[in-house]
């Protein structure tokens, strides 16, 4: 299970009121992501574009490995 630091968790209201500040913290690397709570539930995650692209590339690699492995079975 993924864990988050206290500094990475924001309510939806906080994000609306402080979007630029939160975005700057992510882009500067002060925080890795912003986890957004709505009605006391984890709703979304805000990432830098670089981190998003890295994750997309990782998914493509894993899908490629999975499809190759599945063909061999």
NORQUI-V885272 format. One record per backbone hydrogen bond with DSSP energy under -1.0 kcal/mol. CO is the residue of the C=O (numbers start at 0). NH is the residue of the N-H. E is the energy in kcal/mol with one decimal. If there is no record, write none. Layout:
((CO NH E) (CO NH E))
This chain:
((4 7 -1.4) (5 8 -1.1) (7 34 -3.8) (9 36 -3.1) (10 14 -2.1) (11 15 -2.3) (12 16 -2.4) (13 17 -2.3) (17 21 -2.6) (18 22 -2.9) (19 23 -2.4) (20 24 -1.9) (21 25 -1.9) (22 26 -2.6) (23 27 -2.3) (24 29 -1.7) (24 30 -1.4) (33 45 -2.8) (34 9 -3.1) (35 42 -3.1) (35 43 -1.4) (36 11 -2.0) (37 40 -1.1) (40 37 -2.6) (43 35 -3.1) (45 33 -2.1) (47 51 -2.3) (48 52 -2.6) (49 53 -2.1) (50 54 -2.3) (51 55 -2.3) (52 56 -2.3) (53 57 -2.0) (54 58 -2.2) (55 59 -2.2) (56 60 -2.3) (57 61 -2.5) (58 62 -2.7) (59 63 -2.2) (60 64 -2.5) (61 65 -2.6) (62 66 -2.6) (63 67 -2.1) (64 68 -2.6) (65 69 -2.6) (66 70 -1.8) (67 71 -1.4))
